[in-house]
Amino acid sequence: MSERLDARGGPLVDLNDQLAYYDTSSYGPAAIEAMARRVGASQLVHGSDRPVLEPVPSGREAILQAAAATLLAPARLAA
């Protein structure tokens, strides 16, 4: 994502922005691993395309669910 924008003269994207989260719905284990290496596992959230598609296990379900819980924490939403 950031490389594509950079190659086309687009704006800089801060991949380390702690307020940015990335949904993993529709992506398989290889894409999720690539994103985890690029932005960090704590920035990925467990998404779903149910009922259209069943999720594919990635081996990172616990980390993805924990990040989603952090993102949706009541204290964070109230801010």
Residue pairs with C-beta under 8 A, 6 or more apart in sequence:
1 13
2 12
2 13
2 15
4 10
5 11
5 12
5 13
6 12
14 20
15 38
15 39
16 39
16 40
18 43
20 39
20 43
21 43
21 44
21 45
21 67
21 71
22 35
22 39
22 43
22 44
22 45
23 45
23 47
24 31
24 32
24 35
24 44
24 45
24 46
24 47
24 58
24 64
25 47
25 48
25 49
25 55
26 47
26 49
26 53
27 35
28 56
28 58
29 56
29 57
29 58
29 59
32 44
32 58
32 60
32 64
33 58
33 60
35 44
36 44
36 60
41 60
41 63
41 64
41 67
42 63
42 66
42 67
42 70
43 67
44 60
44 63
44 64
44 67
45 64
45 67
45 68
45 71
46 55
46 61
46 64
46 65
46 67
46 68
48 55
49 55
58 64
70 76
